């Protein structure tokens, strides 16, 4: 069986649901200053805003785990 997409005249067609993320979503309200900081950091690091928030949270999680070890 081939890949779940096809090529037609240089156009890639991906069926709905193919490659969709299963990560849980969570809405978060941020102060404007923090929102702007996330946007600037994401752009500076060539990441999406989501990836930047995940990176920052994972870094803080590691820092706290190392501090308590």
C-alpha positions, -999 to 999 in steps of 0.1 A, spaced: 0 0 0 14 34 -9 14 67 10 -19 83 21 -15 110 -5 -12 113 -42 5 136 -67 -15 151 -95 1 178 -117 25 187 -89 -2 191 -63 0 170 -31 -34 159 -18 -35 147 18 -68 131 30 -85 147 60 -72 132 92 -39 122 77 -10 133 100 -33 151 125 -18 156 159 -33 138 189 -18 161 215 -42 176 239 -52 212 235 -54 237 262 -66 273 260 -44 297 280 -49 334 286 -17 354 286 -10 390 296 -3 411 265 34 415 274 40 378 277 21 371 245 43 395 226 74 380 242 63 345 230 57 358 195 91 375 194 110 345 208 92 322 184 102 343 154 138 347 167 141 309 172 122 300 139 95 281 158 58 283 160 43 300 190 31 267 202 66 251 198 81 281 217 57 277 246 63 239 247 101 245 246 100 270 275 78 248 296 99 217 290 131 237 299 115 250 331 103 214 339 138 201 335 153 229 356 129 222 385 135 184 383 173 189 384 169 214 413 149 188 433 172 159 426 
